[in-house]
Amino acid sequence: MTQATVAPIRGQARTDERSQPSVADRRNKQSLLFALPKGRLAQDSLSFLERAGLSIPTDTESRKLILPAADGSIGFVMAKPRDVPTYVEHGAADLGICGLDVVRETDRAVYEPLLLPFGHCRLSVAGPVEGAAAPRAESPDAADLAVKPASSAQLDGTPLRYMSQPRIATEYPRLTRQFFAERGVNAEIIALGGSVELGPILGLADLIVDVVQTGTTLRMNGLIEIRTILESQAVLIVNRASYQLKAAEINRIIERMRLLTT
């Protein structure tokens, strides 16, 4: 005898599917979504937010990319540092914290209401110690390493592009190109995803532009800091639409954070 099968009722969802909340459902329960950078700024950001009186995730070691605050009021998106301004600009996150260097490099249309007291570093031009045209204190031009003619003693073994069209390895092509163009230097920019110190070592580049904190990595690789392009630190960024539509909540957070910066 053939067993009859029961047709599912139209529109009836499977039990396991119904039990799983959608991303939209989770997003609606959290009035604000905060994008934070993975890596060295993440813990500093969370500690600062906690000191400002905000609820933060209880399990910061989770591999989940969206972490709810302990009280469920805020969702935290753990993103690559370069992606934080993108999420905020497009409204995928209402607020974010990242480095000022990243905001300037990505050039995203976001509000920057507050500089934060951590994540200090600088974006600098650096090159081989033996290639410096003059000591830092004696060099008035920001790009002197690239534009000063080499002396006869320096000329031997120095590539011609070193004087006229320096090759520069960097993770910051936009800021690097802008810096040298403003000084009349036609630099060739080589965009790398990391370990830019290898550029001069392997002969790929004459100079590098990179983030510097203590300068230890530069010294260990035979490089010297020549000029600072940008002083950087952590910055709070806000989506423009969210700043209008969720003004009360966002301004409350900004004021709490501002108290810790004064």
Helices and strands as residue ranges (DSSP letters): H 15-18, H 23-29, E 32-37, H 40-51, E 66-68, E 74-79, G 81-83, H 84-89, E 95-99, H 100-106, E 111-115, E 121-128, G 129-131, G 136-138, H 144-147, H 152-155, H 161-164, E 167-170, H 173-181, E 188-191, H 198-201, E 207-212, H 216-220, E 223-232, E 234-238, H 240-245, H 247-259
